[in-house]
Amino acid sequence: MTGIDTNILVRFFTKDDLEQGSRVADFMRDLRPESPGFVSLVSLIESVWVLRSKYRLSKAELVPCLEQLLNSRELVVENDTAVASALRRFSRFTWTSGVGSVTGPLPPPSVSAPPGTSATVIVKAER
């Protein structure tokens, strides 16, 4: 099993450098299910950070990239079950005025505010 670092993942998805991109494409083509590449959580998280912050990939662009990693028979993603679960949650997550909110069904809040007032409700995510 061959470890795949952040640089390889970023080059694979951005193809922003022709020479390095060509080398990465060749490397990825040579991987096989019987001799897969290994993507650690650290490399995966760093790659997401780089793709979001430097390359400004939107969530709509990033989610398919991560799904491609998870669905590849030639790659082993560390703790893939947790990554898949986090990806499902991330794909439903939206940002509003710098505050995160989840789209889709939410559990009912356990706190209610009297009419004309507001309250901050913290929903604890459960596994």
N, C-alpha and C positions, 0 to 999 in steps of 0.2 A: 504494500500500500504506500502510495506517495503522497506526502503532505502538500496541500495547495494553499499558498499564502494569499494575503490580501491583494498584492500586486497582480498576481495571476488572475484572480477573480475580477478585479477592476478592469484590467486590459481585455478580458474575455467579453465583458458586457459593454464597454465603451468603444472598443476598437479605435481608440483615439491616436494610437501610434502604430503606423503601418508595419514597421519592422517587428516591434514587440508583439503586436496583435497577431502577426503571422506565426511567430514562434509559439504563442499561447494556443492558437487554433490547432497547430500541429501537435502540440503536447496533449491537448484535450482529446483530439481524434485518436491518439494512441492509447488512451485509457480503455480498459476492458472490465467487464463485471468480475472476472476472475483476478484482475489486478487493478482495482479501482483507485481513484484519487480520494484523499481524505480532507474534508473541510472542517476545521476546528471551529468551535463557537467563537473564539477570539477572532479568527480570520473572517468569519461570517459577519460578526458585529462591526468590525472595522470596515469591511467592504460596504455595508449598509451606510455607515456614517460617511464614508468618502463619496459614495454615489449620491447621497442626499445633500451633503454640504458643499462639496467641490463641484460635482457635475450637475447638481440641481435636478436630479431625477425626481419626478413626481411619484406619488404613491402608485398611480395607475401604471407607470413605467417600471417601478421597482418590484411590485408584487409578482409579475410574470417572471422576472429574473430569478427571484427566490424560489418560485414554484418549479422552474426549470432545474435548479440545483436539487431540490427535494425529489423530483421525479426521475432524475437521471439514474440509470442502472450502473453507470460508470463512476459514480461518486458515492461516497459514504459521508453523510453529514452528521457530525457529532450531535448526539441527543436529538435525532431527527423528529421524534414524536413531539417533544417540547417545542421545537422550532416550527413544526407544522401548526401546532396549536397557537403559538404566538403569531404566526403569519395570518391565521384566520382572524384573530382578534385585531391585528394591525389593519387588515383589509377593511374592517368595519369601523375603524377609528377615524374621526375627522377632527380638524382643528377649527375652532371658532374664537377669533379675537385673542389668540395666544393661549386659550384654555382648551384642553382636550375634552372631547365628548364622544360617546359611543353612539353610533347609529344602529338602529335595530332595537329589538326588545330588551328592555331593562327590567330588573326586579323593581317592584314598587318601593318607593322610599319609605324608610321607617320613621321619618320625621316629617311633619307637616307644619307649615307656618300659618298663623292666623291671616285672614284676608287683609290686604293692604300692607303686608310686611313681606320680608324675604328671609330665606334661610339657606345656609350652605349645607348641602347633603353630600356625604361621602359614601359612595357605594363600594363595598369591599368585594373585590373580584375573588371568586373561589375557583379552585382547580377542578 
